[in-house]
Structures are given as structure tokens and as C-alpha cells.
Amino acid sequence: MDVFNGGTTGLALEACCYGTEAGTDVSASTTFSADPRFVNPTAGVFLLKTSPLSPCIDAGDDDLTENDFADLDEDDDTGEDLPFDLRGSGRTYDHPSASGSAADMGA
């Protein structure tokens, strides 16, 4: 996946892991440059590898997780964090090999 900034200033990212091809003109807030270690990006499989462990696993900021405003889990609590990700998996999972315990970071 490529992200292009058509303007004349740098790219602003938040809570992201980006590859080194992004260059140095990146405004980084809770962001770092590293290979996110996707399973198979050329085939469109952007899951994070667990071996070797992706640096994005358990590296996110739980304060940046969106609220469940549409009540996706139908528990009548729209103020809670999103309970699962786009694949339907639990939004927070503490991977035993990762040093953190937060949601996975976007890549």
C-alpha cells in the first residue's frame, strides 16, 4: 500500500508504523519507522506477523481507539471502545511475546 502526499509539506501520521521508504519528511506523533512485518502484502494480506513478531503488535495507543458509536456488539454501550477490528477479532489482545498490552498499532 502506498500513501502519497500531493502537497509541498511533509506527511503527518498518527499512531502508525511506516516503512523507511516514506522518507524523513514525516511528522510523527506516536509513530515510528520500521518494517510492520505484514504476512503477505503483495497478495493483499496485511495481517501482522507473529513470527518474527511485528513491532506493531501491542504498540498502539488505547486512548486513540474509537468509541463503539454504532453499538456494533449490540450491548447498548456506545461509549465503550470498539470491541473488535475489521476482521471481527477482539480489538485488544495481549500477545504474550510483545512487551506492551495495548491494541495493535495501525501500519
C-alpha positions as CSV (number, residue, x, y, z in Angstrom):
1,M,0.0,0.0,0.0
2,D,1.4,3.4,-0.9
3,V,0.5,6.7,0.7
4,F,1.2,9.8,-1.3
5,N,1.2,13.4,-0.1
6,G,0.5,15.7,-3.1
7,G,1.3,18.9,-1.2
8,T,4.6,20.6,-0.7
9,T,4.9,19.8,3.0
10,G,5.6,16.6,4.8
11,L,3.2,13.8,5.6
12,A,1.5,13.9,9.0
13,L,0.8,10.5,10.6
14,E,-0.6,9.5,14.0
15,A,-0.3,6.1,15.7
16,C,1.3,4.5,12.6
17,C,4.3,2.3,11.8
18,Y,5.6,3.2,8.4
19,G,8.4,1.8,6.2
20,T,11.6,3.6,5.7
21,E,10.6,4.4,2.1
22,A,8.4,7.2,3.5
23,G,11.5,9.3,3.8
24,T,12.4,11.7,6.5
25,D,9.8,14.5,6.0
26,V,7.2,12.8,8.2
27,S,5.6,14.5,11.2
28,A,5.4,11.6,13.7
29,S,3.1,11.6,16.7
30,T,3.1,8.2,18.5
31,T,4.6,6.9,15.3
32,F,7.8,5.1,14.3
33,S,9.6,3.9,11.2
34,A,10.0,0.1,11.0
35,D,9.0,-2.8,8.8
36,P,5.5,-3.6,10.1
37,R,6.0,-7.3,9.0
38,F,2.8,-8.0,7.2
39,V,2.0,-11.6,6.4
40,N,1.9,-11.1,2.6
41,P,1.4,-7.5,1.4
42,T,1.9,-8.4,-2.3
43,A,-1.2,-10.7,-2.0
44,G,-3.1,-8.1,0.0
45,V,-2.8,-9.9,3.3
46,F,-2.0,-7.1,5.7
47,L,-2.2,-9.1,8.9
48,L,0.7,-8.6,11.3
49,K,3.2,-11.4,11.6
50,T,3.7,-13.1,15.0
51,S,7.0,-14.8,14.0
52,P,9.1,-12.8,13.7
53,L,6.9,-10.5,15.9
54,S,5.7,-7.3,14.2
55,P,6.8,-4.2,16.1
56,C,3.1,-3.0,15.7
57,I,1.7,-5.7,17.9
58,D,0.6,-4.3,21.3
59,A,2.2,-1.0,20.3
60,G,-0.9,1.2,19.8
61,D,-2.4,3.8,22.0
62,D,-5.7,2.7,23.6
63,D,-6.7,6.3,24.0
64,L,-6.9,6.7,20.2
65,T,-9.3,3.8,19.8
66,E,-12.6,4.9,18.5
67,N,-15.8,4.6,20.5
68,D,-18.4,2.0,19.6
69,F,-20.8,4.7,18.4
70,A,-22.8,2.3,16.2
71,D,-23.1,-0.3,19.1
72,L,-21.5,-3.0,16.8
73,D,-21.6,-5.6,19.6
74,E,-25.3,-4.7,20.4
75,D,-24.7,-4.3,24.2
76,D,-26.3,-0.8,24.4
77,D,-22.9,0.7,25.3
78,T,-21.9,3.3,22.7
79,G,-19.3,4.9,25.0
80,E,-17.0,1.9,25.1
81,D,-14.0,1.3,22.8
82,L,-14.7,-0.6,19.6
83,P,-14.9,-4.2,20.7
84,F,-13.4,-5.8,17.6
85,D,-11.4,-5.0,14.5
86,L,-12.4,-5.1,10.8
87,R,-12.0,-8.9,10.7
88,G,-14.3,-9.3,13.7
89,S,-11.4,-10.3,16.0
90,G,-11.1,-8.8,19.5
91,R,-9.8,-5.3,19.4
92,T,-7.4,-5.8,22.2
93,Y,-5.4,-8.9,22.6
94,D,-2.3,-9.0,24.8
95,H,0.2,-11.0,22.7
96,P,2.5,-12.9,25.1
97,S,5.7,-12.2,23.2
98,A,5.1,-8.5,22.9
99,S,6.3,-6.0,25.6
100,G,3.1,-3.9,25.5
101,S,-0.5,-4.7,26.2
102,A,-2.3,-2.1,24.1
103,A,-4.2,-2.5,20.8
104,D,-2.1,-3.2,17.8
105,M,-0.8,-0.2,16.0
106,G,-2.1,0.8,12.6
107,A,0.5,0.4,9.8
